[in-house]
């Protein structure tokens, strides 16, 4: 689910894996592995990606927001 969400959001923002990598400081290979479901990133990596994508961690993880 995380990988699918990351890819969808990244593409909706018009970013390639390479561009997201450069902006976030997360290796492109790591982004590729996350998107393909081969890797589960740590919280620091998730925060870097969410910050660049201008979304919350909940959105990245596709967790419903508390009301």
N, CA, C and O atoms as a DFTB+ gen file, in Angstrom:
268 C
 N C O
     1  1       0.830      -1.197       0.000
     2  2       0.000       0.000       0.000
     3  2       0.871       1.255       0.000
     4  3       0.609       2.181      -0.767
     5  1       1.887       1.301       0.835
     6  2       2.768       2.466       0.895
     7  2       3.399       2.744      -0.465
     8  3       3.404       3.880      -0.940
     9  1       3.925       1.702      -1.078
    10  2       4.593       1.876      -2.368
    11  2       3.648       2.412      -3.426
    12  3       4.004       3.305      -4.195
    13  1       2.454       1.870      -3.463
    14  2       1.452       2.330      -4.422
    15  2       1.107       3.796      -4.172
    16  3       1.022       4.587      -5.111
    17  1       0.908       4.154      -2.906
    18  2       0.576       5.538      -2.556
    19  2       1.701       6.484      -2.942
    20  3       1.462       7.540      -3.527
    21  1       2.921       6.104      -2.614
    22  2       4.067       6.958      -2.930
    23  2       4.154       7.205      -4.429
    24  3       4.327       8.343      -4.867
    25  1       4.037       6.151      -5.208
    26  2       4.138       6.291      -6.661
    27  2       3.024       7.182      -7.206
    28  3       3.272       8.069      -8.023
    29  1       1.794       6.937      -6.746
    30  2       0.651       7.722      -7.221
    31  2       0.812       9.202      -6.879
    32  3       0.598      10.066      -7.731
    33  1       1.182       9.490      -5.655
    34  2       1.343      10.887      -5.221
    35  2       2.501      11.539      -5.955
    36  3       2.390      12.680      -6.406
    37  1       3.612      10.824      -6.079
    38  2       4.782      11.359      -6.785
    39  2       4.421      11.712      -8.221
    40  3       4.768      12.788      -8.707
    41  1       3.726      10.808      -8.896
    42  2       3.350      11.051     -10.286
    43  2       2.346      12.193     -10.400
    44  3       2.420      12.993     -11.332
    45  1       1.404      12.275      -9.455
    46  2       0.432      13.374      -9.463
    47  2       1.100      14.726      -9.277
    48  3       0.598      15.744      -9.753
    49  1       2.233      14.736      -8.585
    50  2       2.985      15.977      -8.366
    51  2       3.940      16.258      -9.522
    52  3       4.628      17.279      -9.532
    53  1       3.980      15.351     -10.490
    54  2       4.827      15.547     -11.663
    55  2       6.306      15.327     -11.392
    56  3       7.159      15.917     -12.054
    57  1       6.609      14.473     -10.415
    58  2       8.006      14.217     -10.057
    59  2       8.442      12.838     -10.517
    60  3       7.697      11.866     -10.394
    61  1       9.640      12.763     -11.041
    62  2      10.247      11.469     -11.341
    63  2      10.888      10.950     -10.057
    64  3      11.041      11.689      -9.085
    65  1      11.257       9.683     -10.065
    66  2      11.977       9.145      -8.906
    67  2      13.279       9.910      -8.695
    68  3      13.663      10.186      -7.559
    69  1      13.955      10.248      -9.784
    70  2      15.221      10.969      -9.689
    71  2      15.025      12.345      -9.060
    72  3      15.796      12.740      -8.185
    73  1      14.009      13.073      -9.492
    74  2      13.744      14.410      -8.949
    75  2      13.378      14.321      -7.461
    76  3      13.868      15.109      -6.652
    77  1      12.522      13.366      -7.105
    78  2      12.154      13.182      -5.705
    79  2      13.389      12.834      -4.880
    80  3      13.543      13.299      -3.750
    81  1      14.252      12.026      -5.444
    82  2      15.490      11.649      -4.764
    83  2      16.354      12.880      -4.485
    84  3      16.847      13.063      -3.372
    85  1      16.530      13.710      -5.495
    86  2      17.361      14.913      -5.341
    87  2      16.768      15.881      -4.326
    88  3      17.502      16.480      -3.540
    89  1      15.460      16.038      -4.335
    90  2      14.802      16.977      -3.426
    91  2      14.756      16.471      -1.987
    92  3      14.815      17.258      -1.043
    93  1      14.650      15.162      -1.827
    94  2      14.472      14.590      -0.480
    95  2      15.763      14.093       0.162
    96  3      15.845      13.968       1.383
    97  1      16.760      13.814      -0.654
    98  2      17.985      13.233      -0.123
    99  2      17.877      11.726       0.085
   100  3      18.759      11.116       0.690
   101  1      16.801      11.126      -0.413
   102  2      16.611       9.676      -0.340
   103  2      17.080       9.091      -1.672
   104  3      16.687       9.570      -2.736
   105  1      17.904       8.077      -1.615
   106  2      18.452       7.477      -2.837
   107  2      17.339       7.022      -3.785
   108  3      16.309       6.502      -3.354
   109  1      17.568       7.228      -5.077
   110  2      16.580       6.814      -6.065
   111  2      16.313       5.315      -5.971
   112  3      15.176       4.871      -6.130
   113  1      17.353       4.545      -5.717
   114  2      17.166       3.094      -5.591
   115  2      16.249       2.766      -4.413
   116  3      15.468       1.817      -4.477
   117  1      16.343       3.545      -3.349
   118  2      15.461       3.327      -2.190
   119  2      14.023       3.649      -2.542
   120  3      13.109       2.919      -2.158
   121  1      13.816       4.735      -3.269
   122  2      12.468       5.112      -3.691
   123  2      11.881       4.018      -4.582
   124  3      10.714       3.654      -4.440
   125  1      12.684       3.505      -5.486
   126  2      12.245       2.435      -6.374
   127  2      11.852       1.193      -5.574
   128  3      10.829       0.568      -5.855
   129  1      12.661       0.838      -4.582
   130  2      12.373      -0.339      -3.761
   131  2      11.110      -0.146      -2.920
   132  3      10.341      -1.088      -2.732
   133  1      10.897       1.061      -2.418
   134  2       9.683       1.351      -1.654
   135  2       8.464       1.212      -2.556
   136  3       7.480       0.566      -2.197
   137  1       8.545       1.833      -3.742
   138  2       7.407       1.800      -4.666
   139  2       7.082       0.387      -5.138
   140  3       5.922       0.072      -5.401
   141  1       8.083      -0.451      -5.247
   142  2       7.849      -1.823      -5.712
   143  2       7.520      -2.777      -4.566
   144  3       7.270      -3.960      -4.793
   145  1       7.520      -2.264      -3.338
   146  2       7.179      -3.090      -2.186
   147  2       8.310      -3.960      -1.685
   148  3       8.087      -4.849      -0.864
   149  1       9.522      -3.722      -2.162
   150  2      10.677      -4.522      -1.757
   151  2      11.330      -4.013      -0.478
   152  3      12.157      -4.702       0.120
   153  1      10.953      -2.797      -0.058
   154  2      11.595      -2.193       1.097
   155  2      10.569      -1.448       1.943
   156  3       9.627      -0.850       1.423
   157  1      10.769      -1.497       3.249
   158  2       9.960      -0.712       4.171
   159  2      10.850       0.347       4.803
   160  3      11.741       0.015       5.585
   161  1      10.624       1.612       4.477
   162  2      11.505       2.672       4.955
   163  2      11.301       2.976       6.436
   164  3      10.258       2.673       7.015
   165  1      12.327       3.583       7.031
   166  2      12.197       4.019       8.418
   167  2      11.435       5.346       8.460
   168  3      11.172       5.951       7.421
   169  1      11.092       5.780       9.644
   170  2      10.271       6.979       9.811
   171  2      10.974       8.228       9.285
   172  3      10.317       9.128       8.760
   173  1      12.276       8.296       9.417
   174  2      13.036       9.449       8.919
   175  2      12.895       9.578       7.400
   176  3      12.697      10.674       6.875
   177  1      12.998       8.458       6.712
   178  2      12.846       8.449       5.253
   179  2      11.431       8.850       4.864
   180  3      11.236       9.631       3.933
   181  1      10.447       8.318       5.574
   182  2       9.055       8.680       5.292
   183  2       8.825      10.171       5.467
   184  3       8.135      10.791       4.659
   185  1       9.395      10.748       6.510
   186  2       9.236      12.191       6.747
   187  2       9.862      13.008       5.624
   188  3       9.274      13.988       5.168
   189  1      11.049      12.613       5.178
   190  2      11.715      13.329       4.078
   191  2      10.843      13.317       2.826
   192  3      10.669      14.342       2.168
   193  1      10.303      12.152       2.508
   194  2       9.469      12.034       1.309
   195  2       8.178      12.833       1.459
   196  3       7.778      13.549       0.540
   197  1       7.531      12.713       2.605
   198  2       6.280      13.446       2.835
   199  2       6.507      14.947       2.777
   200  3       5.680      15.674       2.227
   201  1       7.621      15.425       3.337
   202  2       7.909      16.860       3.319
   203  2       8.043      17.378       1.891
   204  3       7.476      18.415       1.547
   205  1       8.784      16.663       1.073
   206  2       8.969      17.089      -0.319
   207  2       7.648      17.028      -1.079
   208  3       7.359      17.896      -1.904
   209  1       6.854      16.007      -0.802
   210  2       5.565      15.856      -1.485
   211  2       4.479      16.766      -0.904
   212  3       3.371      16.849      -1.436
   213  1       4.818      17.448       0.197
   214  2       3.905      18.379       0.870
   215  2       2.614      17.685       1.302
   216  3       1.508      18.176       1.076
   217  1       2.800      16.523       1.933
   218  2       1.672      15.754       2.458
   219  2       2.014      15.304       3.875
   220  3       3.171      15.363       4.294
   221  1       1.004      14.857       4.601
   222  2       1.233      14.321       5.942
   223  2       1.675      12.860       5.840
   224  3       1.484      12.204       4.817
   225  1       2.267      12.376       6.922
   226  2       2.618      10.954       6.964
   227  2       1.373      10.088       6.829
   228  3       1.407       9.037       6.188
   229  1       0.277      10.530       7.432
   230  2      -0.975       9.785       7.323
   231  2      -1.406       9.630       5.874
   232  3      -1.850       8.558       5.462
   233  1      -1.273      10.707       5.101
   234  2      -1.647      10.634       3.686
   235  2      -0.738       9.655       2.937
   236  3      -1.198       8.872       2.106
   237  1       0.546       9.715       3.245
   238  2       1.493       8.821       2.583
   239  2       1.194       7.372       2.928
   240  3       1.284       6.491       2.073
   241  1       0.842       7.131       4.171
   242  2       0.541       5.771       4.617
   243  2      -0.905       5.384       4.355
   244  3      -1.315       4.251       4.609
   245  1      -1.680       6.348       3.838
   246  2      -3.104       6.162       3.518
   247  2      -3.921       5.803       4.749
   248  3      -4.806       4.949       4.710
   249  1      -3.594       6.483       5.843
   250  2      -4.366       6.292       7.077
   251  2      -5.429       7.371       7.133
   252  3      -5.147       8.528       6.822
   253  1      -6.628       7.025       7.517
   254  2      -7.690       8.044       7.620
   255  2      -7.348       9.055       8.705
   256  3      -6.806       8.697       9.751
   257  1      -7.666      10.307       8.453
   258  2      -7.412      11.368       9.421
   259  2      -8.397      11.282      10.572
   260  3      -9.572      10.969      10.379
   261  1      -7.910      11.559      11.759
   262  2      -8.800      11.605      12.928
   263  2      -9.675      12.834      12.849
   264  3      -9.227      13.894      12.413
   265  1     -10.908      12.701      13.265
   266  2     -11.855      13.827      13.203
   267  2     -11.992      14.450      14.556
   268  3     -12.741      15.413      14.719
